[in-house]
Amino acid sequence: MDERERETVVVTNGGGGGGGLIFAVIIALVVVVGVIYFVNVNSGGTGGTVSVDVPAVDVTE
C-alpha cells in the first residue's frame, strides 16, 4: 500500500458565503436521502412509499 502525505485543506469564506450555502444544501440532501432510506428499510422496503396515518378531526363551527 502506498503511503501518501496528509493534505491540508483550508476553507475560507472568500466567496461571499456561497461555499457555506452549497455545503448546507449538500448536508440537507444527505439528511433527506438518509431519512428516506431509513424509513424505507424500516417499512420492509415497499417501493419507497411512506404511509402516514392521520387521525380524523371533527371541525365544528
Residue frames as a rotation matrix with the C-alpha (Angstrom) as fourth column:
MET 1
0.584 0.812 0.000 0.00
0.812 -0.584 0.000 0.00
0.000 0.000 -1.000 0.00
ASP 2
-0.286 -0.676 0.680 1.43
0.624 -0.669 -0.403 3.36
0.727 0.309 0.613 -0.99
GLU 3
0.027 0.234 -0.972 1.67
0.910 -0.409 -0.073 5.89
-0.414 -0.882 -0.224 1.77
ARG 4
0.072 0.070 0.995 0.67
0.655 -0.756 0.006 9.41
0.753 0.651 -0.100 0.96
GLU 5
-0.922 -0.359 -0.146 1.34
0.357 -0.640 -0.680 12.62
0.151 -0.679 0.718 2.76
ARG 6
-0.092 0.921 -0.379 -1.58
0.891 -0.094 -0.444 14.18
-0.444 -0.378 -0.812 4.50
GLU 7
-0.548 0.001 0.836 -3.15
0.568 -0.734 0.373 17.03
0.614 0.679 0.401 2.64
THR 8
-0.565 0.355 -0.745 -4.35
0.569 -0.487 -0.663 20.08
-0.598 -0.798 0.073 4.48
VAL 9
-0.302 0.566 0.767 -7.42
0.776 -0.321 0.543 21.72
0.554 0.759 -0.343 3.01
VAL 10
-0.797 0.025 -0.604 -8.03
0.384 -0.751 -0.537 25.29
-0.467 -0.660 0.589 4.03
VAL 11
-0.113 0.842 0.527 -11.54
0.927 -0.102 0.362 26.61
0.358 0.530 -0.769 3.50
THR 12
-0.898 -0.175 -0.403 -12.01
0.315 -0.896 -0.313 30.34
-0.307 -0.408 0.860 3.55
ASN 13
0.131 0.989 -0.068 -15.15
0.739 -0.143 -0.659 32.44
-0.661 0.035 -0.749 3.34
GLY 14
-0.686 -0.505 -0.525 -13.77
0.059 -0.757 0.651 34.42
-0.726 0.416 0.548 0.43
GLY 15
-0.865 0.359 0.351 -16.69
0.435 0.186 0.881 33.56
0.251 0.914 -0.317 -1.84
GLY 16
-0.638 0.646 0.420 -19.20
-0.605 -0.757 0.246 35.81
0.477 -0.097 0.874 -0.13
GLY 17
-0.442 0.455 0.773 -20.55
-0.672 0.403 -0.621 32.92
-0.595 -0.794 0.128 1.92
GLY 18
0.279 0.572 -0.771 -21.56
-0.943 0.316 -0.107 30.97
0.182 0.757 0.628 -1.19
GLY 19
-0.498 -0.549 -0.671 -19.42
-0.403 0.832 -0.381 28.00
0.768 0.081 -0.636 -0.21
GLY 20
-0.929 0.192 0.318 -21.24
-0.267 0.249 -0.931 27.72
-0.257 -0.949 -0.180 3.10
LEU 21
-0.015 0.984 -0.178 -24.58
-0.870 -0.101 -0.483 27.76
-0.494 0.148 0.857 1.32
ILE 22
0.123 -0.021 -0.992 -23.53
-0.760 0.640 -0.108 24.97
0.638 0.768 0.063 -1.03
PHE 23
-0.847 -0.491 -0.203 -22.25
-0.221 0.674 -0.705 22.99
0.483 -0.552 -0.679 1.95
ALA 24
-0.649 0.672 0.355 -25.59
-0.507 -0.034 -0.862 23.45
-0.567 -0.739 0.363 3.74
VAL 25
0.263 0.754 -0.602 -27.52
-0.962 0.162 -0.218 22.27
-0.067 0.636 0.768 0.66
ILE 26
-0.250 -0.436 -0.865 -25.34
-0.499 0.823 -0.270 19.16
0.829 0.364 -0.423 0.40
ILE 27
-0.981 -0.096 0.169 -25.89
-0.193 0.397 -0.897 18.38
0.019 -0.913 -0.408 4.09
ALA 28
-0.253 0.964 0.082 -29.65
-0.767 -0.148 -0.624 18.85
-0.589 -0.221 0.777 3.66
LEU 29
0.251 0.316 -0.915 -29.71
-0.877 0.474 -0.077 16.47
0.409 0.822 0.396 0.67
VAL 30
-0.647 -0.556 -0.521 -27.74
-0.263 0.805 -0.532 13.86
0.715 -0.207 -0.667 2.61
VAL 31
-0.858 0.373 0.352 -30.16
-0.345 0.090 -0.934 14.13
-0.380 -0.924 0.051 5.53
VAL 32
0.081 0.953 -0.294 -33.23
-0.927 -0.036 -0.373 13.81
-0.366 0.302 0.880 3.29
VAL 33
0.095 -0.113 -0.989 -31.82
-0.671 0.727 -0.147 10.80
0.735 0.678 -0.007 1.45
GLY 34
-0.872 -0.478 -0.106 -30.82
-0.220 0.576 -0.788 9.25
0.438 -0.663 -0.607 4.78
VAL 35
-0.561 0.742 0.366 -34.31
-0.589 -0.047 -0.807 9.68
-0.582 -0.668 0.463 6.22
ILE 36
0.327 0.692 -0.643 -35.96
-0.945 0.254 -0.208 8.21
0.019 0.676 0.737 3.11
TYR 37
-0.234 -0.507 -0.830 -33.57
-0.460 0.810 -0.365 5.25
0.857 0.296 -0.422 3.17
PHE 38
-0.954 -0.151 0.258 -34.11
-0.293 0.304 -0.906 4.72
0.058 -0.941 -0.335 6.91
VAL 39
-0.182 0.968 0.173 -37.92
-0.776 -0.033 -0.630 4.77
-0.605 -0.249 0.757 6.57
ASN 40
0.314 0.275 -0.909 -37.77
-0.873 0.460 -0.162 2.50
0.373 0.844 0.385 3.53
VAL 41
-0.596 -0.601 -0.533 -35.62
-0.306 0.783 -0.541 -0.07
0.743 -0.159 -0.651 5.35
ASN 42
-0.916 0.235 0.326 -37.83
-0.294 0.162 -0.942 0.01
-0.274 -0.958 -0.079 8.45
SER 43
0.031 0.994 -0.103 -41.03
-0.823 -0.033 -0.568 -0.39
-0.568 0.103 0.817 6.42
GLY 44
0.224 0.023 0.974 -39.74
0.136 0.989 -0.055 -3.54
-0.965 0.145 0.218 4.73
GLY 45
-0.756 -0.629 -0.181 -38.62
-0.050 -0.220 0.974 -1.85
-0.652 0.746 0.135 1.52
THR 46
0.006 0.851 0.526 -42.08
0.768 0.333 -0.547 -1.43
-0.640 0.407 -0.652 -0.01
GLY 47
0.182 0.101 0.978 -41.18
0.950 -0.273 -0.148 0.66
0.252 0.957 -0.145 -3.03
GLY 48
-0.793 -0.607 0.051 -40.09
0.570 -0.769 -0.290 3.71
0.215 -0.201 0.956 -1.07
THR 49
-0.079 0.820 0.566 -43.63
0.053 -0.564 0.824 4.77
0.995 0.095 0.001 -0.21
VAL 50
-0.970 -0.184 -0.161 -44.35
0.180 -0.090 -0.980 6.21
0.166 -0.979 0.120 3.20
SER 51
-0.059 0.997 0.050 -47.86
0.383 -0.024 0.924 5.86
0.922 0.074 -0.380 4.59
VAL 52
-0.964 -0.200 0.174 -48.88
-0.054 -0.495 -0.867 8.18
0.260 -0.846 0.466 7.41
ASP 53
-0.230 0.914 -0.333 -51.97
0.868 0.347 0.355 7.50
0.440 -0.207 -0.874 9.48
VAL 54
-0.890 0.019 0.455 -53.74
-0.136 -0.965 -0.225 10.78
0.435 -0.263 0.861 10.16
PRO 55
-0.678 0.681 -0.276 -56.48
0.651 0.383 -0.655 10.68
-0.340 -0.625 -0.703 12.77
ALA 56
-0.170 0.720 0.673 -59.85
0.700 -0.392 0.596 12.10
0.693 0.573 -0.438 11.76
VAL 57
-0.876 -0.119 -0.467 -60.52
0.418 -0.670 -0.613 15.52
-0.240 -0.733 0.637 13.25
ASP 58
0.139 0.969 0.206 -64.01
0.987 -0.152 0.050 16.98
0.079 0.196 -0.977 13.65
VAL 59
-0.931 -0.359 0.059 -64.10
0.358 -0.933 -0.024 20.64
0.064 -0.001 0.998 12.77
THR 60
0.063 0.988 -0.139 -67.18
0.998 -0.061 0.024 22.28
0.015 -0.141 -0.990 14.23
GLU 61
-0.646 -0.236 0.725 -68.05
0.353 -0.936 0.010 25.89
0.676 0.262 0.688 13.57
